[in-house]
Amino acid sequence: MAAISLKNIVKKYGDGFPAVNDVSIDIADGEFVILVGPSGCGKSTLLRMIVGLEDITSGDMIIGDRKVNDLAPRDRNLAMVFQNYALYPHLSVYENIAFPLRLAGAEDSEVDEKVRAASKTLELDEHLDRKPGNLSGGQRQRVAMGRAIVRDADAFLFDEPLSNLDAKLRGQMRTEISRLQKRLGITTVYVTHDQTEAMTLGDRVAVLKRGVLQQLASPRELYENPGNLFVAGFIGSPPMNFLPAEVEGTSVKLPFGTVEIGEEKAAKARDRGLLIAGIRPEHFEDAALVDQDTTGSSFKATVEVVEWLGNETYAYIPFEAPPEVEKQLKQLEEDLDGESLRTQLVVTLDGSSRIAEGDEAEIWLDASKMHLFDPATGENLTVDRDHAGQIVGESMAAAAEQPAAAG
């Protein structure tokens, strides 16, 4: 096992555009780090540079105590699991797992010992004599993982390994990968565009946009303290609500009324003019279901659509936003691969709420969880920087001038 250090990594292609632009990440020995972002953010390119399948334009890649910029993939002792499994269809499960050991000239006894140990770990014992074509998607992915395990590699690298599986199987495989990584204690770098995988698997998550690292932090830190509009919009489902806002004294004026946020938070954003308030759907509730002693603010609004899901209810409340806010949200939608951020408030209510379509409902809001963003740069003005990890990303205005990156 080994630590991995990326120092000011840049990858430029023939046209000179930086697909990965000055990314620095230190991954500790045994740590599970996720590279996440929408299509074209550079996450797969970064992973391929770690393993040696892509050349590094500038910067240093260090694995353990070795600089590996010029080393071939076979000399880096890394095990990679691909999205398409990359299994040999004419070989049995046993021989697919054994392949890297055969390639290295291992003795038959060592091969058998390691293959059977990996098979037991991955619950593949009864499938060892079968061919990949006779396996389910989840079983094939476990075979690919088994081939990585037997190598005694310094680190595991996963390139969107679950994207070909159905939703139920993805959930099962997430659990298996997490359990396996903790059992082996091996350094792991995992690429995904799925924020659910990022939030449930990683010790830390690196959020990328257009080749630039935006924020590196634990899943909880990303959720509670997003560094900018992009991270705030990417992390969370349903996505964070973004509304026009102005700070007046210790209050914030929103399309539905004014809510109190306190002096400490207001002081960070006061006298800034028009801002964008970010509030997650789950930080609202039907006021009728909230204890009167609970700290927060309430407002009345007409509910346009209600979706009852049993344990919870989604209510949709339209509002109007000035052109500068709509422009920023449109740009953010493009950065997030078309994730809808229309000018409507989405609130998550308890399933027992009786709010119906067309009601002028009283909605409670936990204003202490509100974030305030600069519309011009996307910067979170109210983020708790002591608990936000590493915030790196450039302003949204600068990013908007760049074309999309690769991978």
Sine and cosine of phi, psi and omega as CSV:
sin_phi,cos_phi,sin_psi,cos_psi,sin_omega,cos_omega
0.00,0.00,0.42,-0.91,-0.06,-1.00
-0.38,-0.93,0.44,-0.90,0.16,-0.99
-0.97,0.23,0.42,-0.91,0.05,-1.00
-0.81,-0.59,0.77,-0.64,-0.02,-1.00
-0.81,-0.58,0.85,-0.53,0.08,-1.00
-0.97,-0.24,0.86,-0.51,-0.08,-1.00
-0.87,-0.50,0.96,-0.28,0.09,-1.00
0.80,0.59,0.74,0.67,-0.07,-1.00
-0.96,0.26,0.77,-0.64,0.05,-1.00
-0.77,-0.63,0.69,-0.73,0.12,-0.99
-0.78,-0.63,0.89,-0.45,0.06,-1.00
-0.89,-0.46,0.65,-0.76,0.07,-1.00
-0.99,-0.10,-0.18,-0.98,-0.13,-0.99
-0.86,0.51,-0.53,0.85,-0.02,-1.00
-0.99,0.13,0.01,1.00,0.04,-1.00
1.00,0.08,-0.06,1.00,-0.01,-1.00
-0.97,0.24,0.75,-0.67,0.01,-1.00
-0.98,0.19,0.97,-0.23,0.07,-1.00
-0.93,0.38,-0.53,0.85,0.17,-0.99
-0.79,-0.61,0.77,-0.63,-0.21,-0.98
-0.80,-0.60,0.99,-0.12,0.14,-0.99
0.86,0.51,0.79,0.61,-0.02,-1.00
-1.00,-0.07,0.79,-0.62,0.05,-1.00
-0.81,-0.59,0.85,-0.53,0.01,-1.00
-0.61,-0.80,0.76,-0.66,0.11,-0.99
-0.96,-0.29,0.88,-0.48,-0.03,-1.00
-0.95,-0.31,0.88,-0.48,-0.08,-1.00
-0.96,0.29,0.39,-0.92,0.07,-1.00
-0.86,0.52,0.84,-0.54,0.01,-1.00
1.00,0.05,-0.01,1.00,-0.04,-1.00
-0.99,0.12,0.51,-0.86,0.05,-1.00
-0.95,-0.32,0.95,-0.31,-0.05,-1.00
-0.90,-0.43,0.72,-0.70,0.00,-1.00
-0.97,-0.24,0.71,-0.70,0.18,-0.98
-0.97,-0.25,0.89,-0.46,-0.13,-0.99
-0.72,-0.69,0.47,-0.88,0.04,-1.00
0.28,-0.96,0.17,-0.98,0.00,-1.00
-0.95,0.32,0.12,-0.99,0.03,-1.00
-0.84,0.55,0.68,-0.74,0.03,-1.00
0.99,0.11,0.22,0.98,-0.05,-1.00
-1.00,0.04,-0.18,0.98,0.03,-1.00
0.99,-0.16,0.09,1.00,-0.10,-0.99
-0.93,0.37,-0.68,0.73,0.02,-1.00
-0.94,0.34,-0.59,0.81,0.07,-1.00
-0.87,0.50,-0.67,0.74,0.01,-1.00
-0.90,0.44,-0.68,0.73,0.01,-1.00
-0.90,0.44,-0.66,0.75,-0.01,-1.00
-0.92,0.39,-0.46,0.89,0.09,-1.00
-0.96,0.28,-0.55,0.83,0.05,-1.00
-0.89,0.45,-0.69,0.72,-0.07,-1.00
-0.99,0.13,-0.29,0.96,0.05,-1.00
0.98,-0.20,0.17,0.99,0.02,-1.00
-1.00,0.10,-0.20,0.98,0.10,-1.00
-0.78,-0.62,0.66,-0.75,0.07,-1.00
-0.96,0.29,0.50,-0.87,0.04,-1.00
-1.00,-0.08,0.81,-0.59,0.02,-1.00
-0.95,0.32,-0.71,0.70,0.09,-1.00
-0.39,-0.92,0.32,-0.95,-0.07,-1.00
0.97,-0.24,0.05,-1.00,-0.05,-1.00
-0.82,-0.57,0.70,-0.72,0.10,-0.99
-0.94,-0.35,0.88,-0.47,-0.07,-1.00
-0.85,-0.52,0.82,-0.57,0.05,-1.00
-0.88,-0.47,0.87,-0.49,-0.15,-0.99
0.92,0.40,-0.85,-0.52,0.04,-1.00
-0.92,-0.40,0.32,0.95,-0.04,-1.00
-0.92,-0.40,0.71,-0.71,0.20,-0.98
-0.99,0.16,0.84,-0.55,-0.17,-0.98
-0.91,-0.42,0.23,0.97,-0.06,-1.00
-0.74,0.68,-0.66,0.75,-0.12,-0.99
-0.97,-0.22,0.11,0.99,0.00,-1.00
-1.00,0.08,0.62,-0.78,0.08,-1.00
-0.94,0.35,0.39,-0.92,0.00,-1.00
-0.79,0.61,-0.64,0.77,-0.05,-1.00
-0.92,0.40,-0.31,0.95,-0.03,-1.00
-0.99,-0.12,0.06,1.00,-0.05,-1.00
-0.99,-0.15,-0.18,0.98,0.03,-1.00
0.81,0.59,0.77,0.64,0.05,-1.00
-0.88,-0.47,0.56,-0.83,0.03,-1.00
-0.94,-0.35,0.81,-0.58,-0.06,-1.00
-0.90,-0.43,0.71,-0.71,0.07,-1.00
-0.92,-0.38,0.85,-0.52,-0.11,-0.99
-1.00,-0.08,0.26,-0.96,0.03,-1.00
-0.88,0.47,-0.61,0.79,-0.08,-1.00
-0.99,-0.12,0.27,0.96,0.08,-1.00
0.96,0.28,-0.63,0.77,0.03,-1.00
0.81,0.59,0.73,0.68,0.05,-1.00
-1.00,-0.07,0.41,-0.91,0.06,-1.00
-1.00,0.02,0.91,-0.41,-0.13,-0.99
-0.91,0.41,-0.41,0.91,-0.04,-1.00
-1.00,0.04,-0.10,0.99,-0.01,-1.00
-0.98,-0.22,0.50,-0.87,0.07,-1.00
-0.94,0.34,0.20,-0.98,0.08,-1.00
-0.83,0.55,-0.70,0.72,0.00,-1.00
-0.83,0.55,-0.76,0.65,-0.08,-1.00
-0.96,0.28,-0.48,0.88,0.10,-1.00
-0.90,0.44,-0.70,0.72,0.02,-1.00
-0.92,0.39,-0.61,0.79,-0.06,-1.00
-0.97,0.24,-0.22,0.98,-0.19,-0.98
-0.80,0.60,-0.76,0.65,-0.01,-1.00
-0.89,0.45,-0.49,0.87,0.04,-1.00
-0.96,0.30,-0.66,0.75,0.08,-1.00
-0.87,0.50,-0.67,0.74,-0.02,-1.00
-0.89,0.46,-0.56,0.83,0.00,-1.00
-1.00,0.09,-0.03,1.00,0.04,-1.00
0.98,0.21,0.48,0.88,-0.02,-1.00
-0.94,0.35,0.48,-0.88,0.06,-1.00
-0.91,0.41,0.48,-0.88,-0.02,-1.00
-0.84,0.54,-0.61,0.79,-0.02,-1.00
-0.91,0.41,-0.64,0.77,0.03,-1.00
-0.93,0.38,-0.66,0.75,0.03,-1.00
-0.85,0.52,-0.76,0.65,-0.05,-1.00
-0.89,0.45,-0.67,0.74,-0.01,-1.00
-0.88,0.47,-0.72,0.70,-0.07,-1.00
-0.96,0.29,-0.62,0.79,0.00,-1.00
-0.91,0.42,-0.68,0.73,-0.04,-1.00
-0.95,0.32,-0.54,0.84,0.06,-1.00
-0.91,0.41,-0.69,0.72,0.03,-1.00
-0.91,0.40,-0.65,0.76,0.01,-1.00
-0.88,0.48,-0.65,0.76,0.02,-1.00
-0.91,0.42,-0.69,0.72,0.00,-1.00
-0.86,0.51,-0.63,0.78,-0.09,-1.00
-0.99,-0.14,0.10,0.99,0.02,-1.00
0.84,0.54,0.77,0.64,0.01,-1.00
-0.91,-0.42,0.13,0.99,-0.11,-0.99
-0.80,0.60,-0.68,0.73,-0.09,-1.00
-0.98,0.21,-0.07,1.00,-0.05,-1.00
-0.93,-0.36,0.09,1.00,-0.15,-0.99
-0.87,0.49,-0.49,0.87,-0.04,-1.00
-1.00,-0.05,-0.03,1.00,-0.04,-1.00
-1.00,0.05,0.32,-0.95,0.07,-1.00
-1.00,-0.08,0.45,-0.89,-0.02,-1.00
-0.81,0.59,-0.54,0.84,-0.02,-1.00
-0.91,0.42,-0.28,0.96,0.00,-1.00
-0.98,-0.18,0.22,0.97,-0.03,-1.00
-0.93,-0.36,0.39,-0.92,0.12,-0.99
-0.97,0.24,0.19,-0.98,0.02,-1.00
-0.86,0.51,-0.67,0.75,0.00,-1.00
-0.92,0.40,-0.61,0.79,0.03,-1.00
-0.92,0.38,-0.64,0.77,0.05,-1.00
-0.88,0.48,-0.65,0.76,0.00,-1.00
-0.91,0.41,-0.57,0.82,0.05,-1.00
-0.93,0.38,-0.58,0.81,0.07,-1.00
-0.89,0.46,-0.69,0.72,0.04,-1.00
-0.88,0.48,-0.63,0.78,0.05,-1.00
-0.92,0.38,-0.61,0.79,0.04,-1.00
-0.88,0.48,-0.64,0.77,0.03,-1.00
-0.89,0.45,-0.55,0.84,0.05,-1.00
-0.96,0.30,-0.62,0.79,-0.06,-1.00
-0.90,0.44,-0.68,0.73,-0.12,-0.99
-0.93,0.37,-0.23,0.97,-0.08,-1.00
-0.97,0.24,-0.23,0.97,-0.12,-0.99
0.80,0.59,0.72,0.69,-0.07,-1.00
-0.97,0.25,0.29,-0.96,0.05,-1.00
-0.97,0.24,-0.41,0.91,-0.01,-1.00
-0.36,-0.93,0.43,-0.90,0.14,-0.99
-0.98,-0.18,0.64,-0.77,0.11,-0.99
-0.82,-0.57,0.83,-0.56,-0.02,-1.00
-0.91,-0.42,0.81,-0.58,0.03,-1.00
-0.94,-0.34,1.00,-0.06,-0.01,-1.00
0.70,0.72,0.84,0.54,-0.15,-0.99
-0.94,0.33,-0.28,0.96,-0.10,-0.99
-0.95,-0.32,0.04,1.00,-0.15,-0.99
-0.93,0.38,-0.34,0.94,0.01,-1.00
-1.00,0.01,-0.01,1.00,-0.07,-1.00
-0.99,-0.15,0.39,-0.92,0.06,-1.00
-0.96,0.26,0.20,-0.98,-0.15,-0.99
-0.85,0.53,-0.70,0.71,-0.03,-1.00
-0.90,0.43,-0.69,0.72,-0.02,-1.00
-0.93,0.36,-0.56,0.83,0.06,-1.00
-0.86,0.50,-0.68,0.73,0.02,-1.00
-0.88,0.48,-0.68,0.74,0.02,-1.00
-0.91,0.42,-0.69,0.73,-0.04,-1.00
-0.94,0.35,-0.54,0.84,0.09,-1.00
-0.84,0.54,-0.72,0.69,-0.01,-1.00
-0.89,0.46,-0.67,0.74,-0.01,-1.00
-0.90,0.44,-0.69,0.73,-0.01,-1.00
-0.90,0.43,-0.68,0.73,0.02,-1.00
-0.88,0.47,-0.71,0.70,0.00,-1.00
-0.89,0.45,-0.66,0.75,-0.01,-1.00
-0.91,0.42,-0.69,0.72,-0.02,-1.00
-0.90,0.44,-0.64,0.77,0.02,-1.00
-0.92,0.38,-0.61,0.79,-0.01,-1.00
-0.92,0.39,-0.67,0.74,-0.04,-1.00
-0.99,0.11,-0.42,0.91,0.00,-1.00
0.90,0.44,0.52,0.85,-0.09,-1.00
-0.99,-0.12,0.61,-0.79,0.06,-1.00
-0.84,0.54,0.76,-0.65,-0.09,-1.00
-0.68,-0.73,0.74,-0.67,0.12,-0.99
-0.87,-0.48,0.79,-0.61,-0.20,-0.98
-0.75,-0.66,0.85,-0.52,0.01,-1.00
-0.99,-0.15,0.71,-0.70,0.06,-1.00
-0.40,-0.92,0.40,-0.92,0.18,-0.98
-0.97,-0.23,-0.03,1.00,-0.08,-1.00
-1.00,-0.06,0.92,-0.38,-0.06,-1.00
-0.92,0.39,-0.42,0.91,0.05,-1.00
-0.90,0.43,-0.70,0.72,0.07,-1.00
-0.87,0.48,-0.68,0.73,-0.02,-1.00
-0.88,0.47,-0.69,0.72,-0.09,-1.00
-0.97,0.25,-0.45,0.89,-0.07,-1.00
-0.99,-0.11,-0.35,0.93,-0.10,-0.99
-0.98,-0.18,-0.65,0.76,-0.26,-0.97
-0.99,0.13,0.55,-0.83,0.25,-0.97
-0.94,0.34,-0.68,0.73,0.11,-0.99
-0.69,-0.73,0.42,-0.91,-0.05,-1.00
-0.81,-0.59,0.77,-0.64,0.09,-1.00
-0.97,-0.23,0.90,-0.44,0.00,-1.00
-1.00,-0.09,0.83,-0.56,-0.05,-1.00
-0.91,-0.42,0.54,-0.84,0.11,-0.99
-0.59,-0.81,0.85,-0.52,0.06,-1.00
0.77,0.63,0.68,0.73,0.09,-1.00
0.99,0.11,-0.03,1.00,-0.06,-1.00
-0.92,-0.40,0.75,-0.66,0.09,-1.00
-0.94,0.35,0.83,-0.56,-0.01,-1.00
-1.00,-0.03,-0.72,0.69,-0.04,-1.00
-0.34,-0.94,0.62,-0.78,0.04,-1.00
-0.80,-0.60,0.91,-0.42,-0.10,-0.99
-0.28,-0.96,0.11,-0.99,0.10,-0.99
-0.93,0.36,0.37,-0.93,0.03,-1.00
-0.81,0.59,-0.69,0.73,-0.01,-1.00
-0.89,0.45,-0.66,0.75,0.00,-1.00
-0.90,0.43,-0.64,0.77,0.04,-1.00
-0.89,0.46,-0.66,0.75,-0.02,-1.00
-0.93,0.38,-0.71,0.71,-0.11,-0.99
-1.00,0.08,-0.46,0.89,-0.08,-1.00
-0.69,-0.72,0.89,0.46,0.05,-1.00
-0.89,0.45,0.69,-0.73,-0.09,-1.00
-0.97,0.24,-0.42,0.91,-0.01,-1.00
-0.44,-0.90,0.02,-1.00,-0.05,-1.00
-0.87,0.50,-0.64,0.77,-0.04,-1.00
-0.89,0.46,-0.76,0.65,0.01,-1.00
-0.89,0.45,-0.67,0.74,0.01,-1.00
-0.87,0.49,-0.65,0.76,-0.02,-1.00
-0.97,0.23,-0.47,0.88,-0.04,-1.00
-0.99,0.17,-0.63,0.77,-0.06,-1.00
-1.00,-0.01,0.83,-0.56,0.03,-1.00
0.88,-0.47,0.65,-0.76,0.02,-1.00
-0.57,-0.82,0.87,-0.50,-0.07,1.00
-0.86,0.51,0.36,-0.93,-0.07,-1.00
-0.92,0.39,0.29,-0.96,0.02,-1.00
-0.86,0.50,0.59,-0.80,0.12,-0.99
-0.98,0.18,0.65,-0.76,0.06,-1.00
-0.84,-0.54,0.85,-0.53,-0.09,-1.00
-0.77,-0.64,0.50,-0.87,0.13,-0.99
-0.91,0.42,0.60,-0.80,-0.08,-1.00
-0.49,-0.87,0.48,-0.88,0.13,-0.99
-0.68,-0.74,0.70,-0.71,0.02,-1.00
-1.00,0.00,0.79,-0.61,0.06,-1.00
-0.76,-0.64,0.93,-0.36,-0.07,-1.00
0.91,0.42,-0.88,-0.48,0.04,-1.00
-0.94,-0.35,0.35,0.94,-0.04,-1.00
-0.84,-0.54,0.30,-0.95,0.08,-1.00
-0.87,-0.50,0.78,-0.62,0.04,-1.00
-1.00,0.00,0.88,-0.48,-0.02,-1.00
-0.90,-0.43,0.21,-0.98,0.01,-1.00
-0.85,0.53,-0.37,0.93,-0.07,-1.00
-0.97,-0.23,-0.04,1.00,-0.04,-1.00
0.60,-0.80,-0.17,-0.98,-0.06,-1.00
-0.93,-0.37,0.71,-0.70,0.01,-1.00
-0.82,-0.57,0.53,-0.85,-0.03,-1.00
-1.00,0.08,0.75,-0.66,0.04,-1.00
-0.86,-0.52,-0.09,1.00,0.04,-1.00
1.00,0.03,0.37,-0.93,-0.10,-0.99
-0.91,0.41,-0.66,0.75,-0.09,-1.00
-0.87,0.50,-0.74,0.67,-0.02,-1.00
-0.97,0.26,-0.64,0.77,-0.02,-1.00
-0.89,0.45,-0.59,0.81,-0.04,-1.00
-0.90,0.44,-0.47,0.88,-0.02,-1.00
-0.96,0.28,-0.34,0.94,-0.11,-0.99
-0.81,-0.59,0.04,1.00,-0.05,-1.00
-0.93,0.37,0.51,-0.86,0.03,-1.00
0.90,0.44,0.46,0.89,0.03,-1.00
-0.97,-0.23,-0.06,1.00,-0.04,-1.00
0.97,0.24,-0.59,-0.81,-0.04,-1.00
-0.93,0.37,0.77,-0.64,0.01,-1.00
-0.81,-0.59,0.08,-1.00,0.14,-0.99
-0.90,-0.43,0.86,-0.51,0.06,-1.00
-1.00,0.02,0.69,-0.72,0.05,-1.00
-0.91,-0.42,0.85,-0.53,-0.03,-1.00
-0.69,-0.72,0.79,-0.61,-0.01,-1.00
-0.97,0.24,0.57,-0.82,-0.02,-1.00
-0.81,0.58,-0.57,0.82,-0.07,-1.00
-0.97,0.25,-0.06,1.00,0.03,-1.00
-0.99,-0.11,0.26,0.97,0.14,-0.99
-0.92,-0.39,0.24,-0.97,0.09,-1.00
-0.30,-0.95,0.38,-0.93,0.15,-0.99
-0.90,0.45,0.87,-0.48,-0.08,-1.00
-0.85,0.53,-0.46,0.89,-0.01,-1.00
-0.93,0.37,-0.31,0.95,-0.04,-1.00
-0.98,-0.22,0.05,1.00,-0.06,-1.00
-0.98,-0.21,0.73,-0.69,0.06,-1.00
-0.85,0.52,0.72,-0.69,-0.06,-1.00
-0.88,0.47,-0.37,0.93,0.01,-1.00
-1.00,0.09,-0.08,1.00,-0.03,-1.00
-0.96,0.28,0.75,-0.66,-0.01,-1.00
-0.94,0.34,0.70,-0.72,0.01,-1.00
0.35,-0.94,-0.09,-1.00,-0.01,-1.00
-0.79,-0.61,0.41,-0.91,0.03,-1.00
-0.81,-0.58,0.47,-0.88,0.07,-1.00
-0.54,-0.84,0.34,-0.94,0.04,-1.00
-0.96,-0.29,0.66,-0.76,0.00,-1.00
-0.42,-0.91,0.46,-0.89,0.00,-1.00
-1.00,0.07,0.82,-0.57,-0.03,-1.00
-1.00,0.06,0.81,-0.59,-0.05,-1.00
-1.00,0.01,-0.68,0.73,-0.05,-1.00
-0.69,-0.73,0.61,-0.79,0.07,-1.00
-0.80,-0.60,0.73,-0.68,0.08,-1.00
-0.85,-0.52,0.93,-0.36,0.00,-1.00
-1.00,-0.08,0.83,-0.55,-0.06,-1.00
-0.93,-0.38,0.17,0.99,-0.01,-1.00
0.99,-0.13,-0.97,0.24,-0.02,-1.00
-0.99,0.16,-0.31,0.95,0.03,-1.00
-0.47,-0.88,0.23,-0.97,-0.02,-1.00
-0.76,-0.65,0.70,-0.72,0.14,-0.99
-0.98,-0.19,0.78,-0.63,0.08,-1.00
-0.88,-0.47,0.67,-0.74,-0.06,-1.00
-0.90,-0.43,0.80,-0.60,-0.10,-1.00
-0.78,-0.62,0.92,-0.38,-0.02,-1.00
-0.96,0.29,0.44,-0.90,0.11,-0.99
-0.47,-0.88,0.23,-0.97,0.02,-1.00
-0.97,-0.26,0.56,-0.83,0.01,-1.00
-0.77,-0.64,0.55,-0.83,0.04,-1.00
-0.91,0.41,0.35,-0.94,-0.09,-1.00
-0.82,0.57,-0.61,0.79,-0.05,-1.00
-0.92,0.40,-0.54,0.84,0.06,-1.00
-0.97,0.26,-0.68,0.73,0.03,-1.00
-0.87,0.49,-0.63,0.78,0.02,-1.00
-0.89,0.46,-0.69,0.73,-0.01,-1.00
-0.92,0.39,-0.64,0.77,0.01,-1.00
-0.93,0.37,-0.57,0.82,0.06,-1.00
-0.90,0.43,-0.67,0.74,0.04,-1.00
-0.90,0.44,-0.65,0.76,0.01,-1.00
-0.91,0.42,-0.63,0.78,0.06,-1.00
-0.86,0.52,-0.67,0.74,0.02,-1.00
-0.90,0.43,-0.66,0.75,0.01,-1.00
-0.91,0.41,-0.47,0.88,-0.05,-1.00
-0.99,-0.13,0.42,0.91,0.03,-1.00
0.87,0.48,0.61,0.79,0.11,-0.99
0.99,0.10,0.17,0.99,0.08,-1.00
-0.84,0.55,0.81,-0.58,-0.11,-0.99
-0.94,0.33,0.83,-0.56,0.07,-1.00
-0.81,-0.59,0.68,0.73,-0.05,-1.00
-0.87,0.49,0.31,-0.95,-0.04,-1.00
-0.97,0.26,0.95,0.32,0.13,-0.99
-0.58,-0.82,0.61,-0.80,0.03,-1.00
-1.00,0.03,0.80,-0.61,0.07,-1.00
-0.96,-0.29,0.85,-0.53,-0.02,-1.00
-0.85,-0.53,0.65,-0.76,0.03,-1.00
-0.98,-0.18,0.87,-0.49,-0.04,-1.00
-0.92,-0.40,0.36,-0.93,0.10,-0.99
-0.87,0.50,0.57,-0.82,-0.03,-1.00
-0.87,0.49,-0.33,0.94,0.01,-1.00
-0.99,0.13,-0.09,1.00,0.00,-1.00
-0.88,0.47,0.63,-0.78,0.00,-1.00
-0.97,-0.23,0.22,0.98,0.04,-1.00
-0.89,0.46,0.72,-0.69,-0.05,-1.00
-0.84,-0.55,0.27,-0.96,0.02,-1.00
-0.86,0.51,0.70,-0.72,0.00,-1.00
1.00,0.00,-0.19,0.98,0.00,-1.00
-0.94,0.33,0.59,-0.81,0.25,-0.97
-1.00,0.01,1.00,-0.09,-0.17,-0.98
-1.00,-0.09,0.45,-0.89,0.13,-0.99
-0.99,-0.14,0.87,-0.49,-0.08,-1.00
-0.93,-0.37,0.73,-0.68,0.04,-1.00
-1.00,-0.09,0.59,-0.81,-0.04,-1.00
-0.74,-0.67,0.75,-0.66,0.14,-0.99
-1.00,0.07,1.00,0.00,-0.10,-0.99
-0.92,0.39,-0.30,0.95,0.01,-1.00
-0.92,0.39,-0.32,0.95,-0.02,-1.00
-1.00,-0.07,0.05,1.00,-0.03,-1.00
-0.96,0.28,0.60,-0.80,0.13,-0.99
-0.91,-0.41,0.49,-0.87,0.03,-1.00
-0.84,-0.55,0.80,-0.61,-0.10,-1.00
-0.89,-0.46,0.55,-0.83,0.11,-0.99
-0.97,0.24,0.85,-0.52,-0.05,-1.00
-0.90,0.43,-0.46,0.89,-0.07,-1.00
-0.98,0.21,-0.65,0.76,-0.10,-0.99
-0.95,-0.31,-0.33,0.94,-0.09,-1.00
0.99,0.12,-0.01,1.00,-0.05,-1.00
-0.91,0.42,0.66,-0.75,0.11,-0.99
-0.99,0.16,0.93,-0.36,-0.07,-1.00
-0.98,0.22,-0.34,0.94,-0.13,-0.99
-0.92,-0.39,0.20,0.98,-0.05,-1.00
-0.91,0.42,0.59,-0.81,0.10,-1.00
-1.00,0.09,1.00,-0.09,-0.14,-0.99
-0.94,0.35,-0.31,0.95,0.07,-1.00
-0.95,0.31,-0.30,0.95,-0.05,-1.00
-0.79,-0.61,0.41,0.91,-0.07,-1.00
-0.94,-0.35,0.10,1.00,-0.02,-1.00
0.93,0.37,-0.57,-0.83,-0.04,-1.00
-0.99,-0.13,0.92,-0.40,0.04,-1.00
-0.98,-0.22,0.84,-0.54,-0.17,-0.99
-0.82,-0.57,-0.62,0.78,-0.29,-0.96
-0.80,0.60,0.54,-0.84,0.05,-1.00
-0.97,0.25,0.12,-0.99,-0.03,-1.00
-0.91,0.41,0.44,-0.90,0.03,-1.00
-0.90,0.43,-0.53,0.85,0.00,-1.00
-0.89,0.46,-0.67,0.74,0.03,-1.00
-0.93,0.36,-0.64,0.77,-0.02,-1.00
-0.91,0.41,-0.54,0.84,-0.06,-1.00
-0.90,0.43,-0.35,0.93,0.00,-1.00
-0.99,0.13,-0.18,0.98,-0.05,-1.00
-1.00,-0.08,0.58,-0.82,0.16,-0.99
-0.96,0.29,0.19,-0.98,-0.03,-1.00
-0.94,0.35,0.55,-0.84,0.02,-1.00
-1.00,0.07,-0.02,-1.00,0.02,-1.00
-0.99,-0.17,0.69,-0.73,0.17,-0.99
0.92,0.39,0.00,0.00,0.00,0.00
